[in-house]
Amino acid sequence: MLVLHYTGMRTADEAVARLRDPAAKVSAHYVVDEDGSILRLVAEERRAWHAGRGAWQGETDCNAASIGIEIVNPGHEFGY
């Protein structure tokens, strides 16, 4: 499955820095920037930690069964 998120951060650089920080304990396979460019952070055959403890239609480990895509978007917190 594909799991789409928005970053909820001011910039793509801030979001990528957080997704690459081991202390954050969060990652994604891809980041899609506002200009359409795509950055791969985690190979698709590896687990990324983007779906929390989510479950969907009987799948209890969504991180292992999905590709996580972060879309750069500041979100409501930053006035978007």
C-alpha positions in Angstrom: 0.0 0.0 0.0 1.0 3.6 -0.3 0.8 5.9 2.7 0.7 9.6 1.9 1.5 12.2 4.5 2.2 15.9 4.4 5.3 17.1 6.3 3.7 19.8 8.4 7.0 21.6 8.6 8.0 25.1 7.2 10.4 23.8 4.6 11.5 20.7 2.7 15.0 21.0 4.2 13.5 20.9 7.8 11.4 17.9 6.9 14.3 16.0 5.3 16.5 16.8 8.2 14.0 15.3 10.6 13.4 12.2 8.4 17.1 11.6 8.4 17.6 12.1 12.1 17.8 8.7 13.9 16.7 10.4 17.2 13.3 11.4 15.6 12.4 7.7 15.0 10.5 8.6 11.9 11.3 8.1 8.2 9.8 7.8 4.8 10.7 6.2 1.5 10.2 9.4 -0.5 9.8 13.1 -0.1 8.0 15.1 -2.8 9.0 18.7 -2.8 6.7 21.6 -3.8 8.5 21.9 -7.2 7.7 18.2 -7.9 11.2 16.9 -7.3 11.5 13.6 -5.5 14.1 12.5 -3.0 14.4 8.9 -2.1 15.4 8.4 1.6 14.8 4.7 2.1 15.0 1.9 -0.5 11.6 0.4 -1.2 12.6 -3.1 0.0 13.5 -1.6 3.4 11.1 -0.6 6.2 10.5 3.1 6.8 8.9 4.3 10.0 6.0 6.5 8.8 2.8 4.7 9.6 3.0 4.5 13.4 1.2 1.5 14.8 -1.4 1.6 12.0 -3.5 -1.3 10.9 -5.7 -1.5 7.7 -7.9 -4.3 6.4 -6.2 -7.0 8.5 -2.6 -5.8 8.0 -1.3 -5.1 11.5 2.2 -3.8 10.5 1.6 -1.0 8.0 5.2 0.0 8.1 6.3 -3.3 6.7 3.6 -3.5 4.1 3.7 0.1 2.7 5.7 2.7 0.9 5.7 6.0 2.8 5.6 9.2 0.8 5.9 12.6 2.5 4.6 15.6 0.5 6.2 18.9 1.4 3.4 21.1 2.8 3.5 23.3 5.9 0.0 22.4 7.0 -2.5 24.3 9.1 0.0 25.0 11.9 2.0 27.2 9.6 -0.9 29.0 8.0 -1.4 26.9 4.9 
